[in-house]
Amino acid sequence: MEKDDFQKEEENLKQIIKKYNEIMEYYDLRIEAIPKIYKNNPIMIENFIEMYSQKLRLMEKSIKKPYFARLDFARDGEEKVEQLYIGKVGVMDEENNSITVDWRAPISSMYYDSNLGRASYQAPEGICTGELLVKRQYDIENGKLNSYQDVDTVSNDEILKPYLGTNADNRLKNIVSTIQTEQNEIIRQPLSQNVIIQGVAGSGKTTVALHRIAYLVYNNRDTIKPEQYLVIGPNKFFVSYISGVLPDLDVNNVKQLTYEELCAEFIGEDIKLINEDKKLILSISDEKLLDYEKFKVSMEYKEALDKFITEIDKNVISNNSIEIKGYKVISNTLIKETYNSINNVNIYDTIEKKVERTKLLLTKYVEDNYDDIMAQIKTQYQENISLLSKEAKESEISKLNFIEKELKNSCKMSFKKYFGSIIPNILNVYIKFLTNIKNYTDIKIYHNVEEKVKENIKNIKNKKVEFEDLSALIYLKCKIIGVDSYKKYRQVAIDEAQDFGDFSFYALKVLLKDATFSIFGDLAQSIYQYRGIEDWKKVINDTFSENCKMKYLLKSYRTTTEIMNSANNITRYINLNPAQPVIRHGKTVTYIPYKNNQEQIDTISEIVKEYEQKGYISIAVICKDEKEATSINNELNNRNIKLNNITNSDTQYNGGICTITSYLAKGLEFDGVVIADASEKEYDSDKDIDMKLLYVAMTRPLHELRVLYKDAIVKPLQVEILKN
């Protein structure tokens, strides 16, 4: 780069930072003035103060790096060339002049997608065309320009290297400036489009998911509120891990839940999810032992529930008539006929809506036929009163007066009492289904099913549920009571979606009926094989029909070429597509044999200390199961190595050293990783689930991986031992 040009860019950076400071001062003055301007309107005061405060917070975060790119664009039909500086935040001055352009703005898409020369972008008013003259990328830190370079495409390994080489806690913050073309295409899919993304380990699925939400919030801000977006994560730990990213992307108030939390919130019960460790271990030993669990997340289970719901619908009206003080007011026959006459499934699509409609129709019936009903009751009264004593007659007259008053009130109290107990607790409904499950499906093929159903029922009575029960609970309440309060959601992003069953997606779509979905997952990391999916196409066909696109992220940006090439031995072994590593080289993966437990702990201890000396902020010792993780954690703590043991009950990880299981590590990343034992005895090469667990463990590190093993390493990695 020329010295004069560099000085010009430095001066421009100073001017933009100066402008930022001026605008921030203006916002401060506005905040001070607002209470005086709107002194009689506290709501306006609160709204404006929050708006300007939010702008200030974002500018304070970005002022030291106000932009990362520049575009010079000559629009067709215009003489003036636009010079646009693109940043994480778009900033306008008090006269509405653009200082920096938000990365989510339509024009910014040219930075990610277009080469120099003829270019275009999709604006709200239509396609804008012109000549892209300059595309420049900047390295700015702490308000200082370190360097810049003119580029033709952002998809350039040399450009990516500096960003990929950072520590784990900085990577989510840096992605905006290095979003790749295939990632950008997914991020900028229209709100109306359902998308499923099959992405290899390290391809940026989580960051793309969150940036997609940020993009949609920005570009639909006039019509959709942030509260109308939802992110569903695999566990509380993971939700906490990504919770700080959205505010940093100028997105607040987007709800983030696990599937369990969403279900508990929706059905209104304080349910507890049963720990899955035992099932995971059981599935590793013999997957067929969990056929019943697999059945519960299948579309066949949904069909069984449909039969059960149909039966509820047929018998929702009891055989009792509506009586007031012992006098029949409306016959059971009329109530059933009224209920069964309601057949508009588009409007009355739940049992509760049909019940409410029945009450409304019967109320009108009472109003229209008051005289006839009262005449019939008086006839009954005359028959009764002739046989009664004087004292009893007075009581009967009191009853007649009450009935007359209730009829004039359209029998509202009586209807409330009669229909009040019709809609039962959803957990009790599900227990009834499980108790009679053989009436709705042929499950003789499932191993030991009677004992499992009994145990299932016992747990649910204590509000303990399995993950596989969640879809059924959601679906039952949707069909019986409805989803009115969940109609607000317009977009749902699901991460680690390969661990959801076919029925899980279907139930979510029924619950969030007005939302579109962005679903991110990796079949190579589908470790919960007893409840995970095997084919995305089935999800598309069963849940979304035609309005769903399949997209792929095949490049791995997380780890080094050396680590990814080693991990690809696993995917090739189980006949899955290997990831394409980005050209970032690092240390060769080291495979270390050990003879006994003492030698294993000695080796892990040395590696952890070495990682710390290298300045690694996040270090993980990854074990196959919780028992091994706890044992190693205790041993290392006894050697004065301070580390955490991450379990299912943890909700956050703030860096440092940890022991963690391979299944909890899924979706996370660390600077350095030690795999505690990759021996054939620990991970059986003949079991896909074992290989997937090992693949997850091997694809967590950003920079360095050491693999320990006792006796014989797993078969797919034996080629690596021969290399060494």
Disulfide bonds with the S-S distance in Angstrom:
none
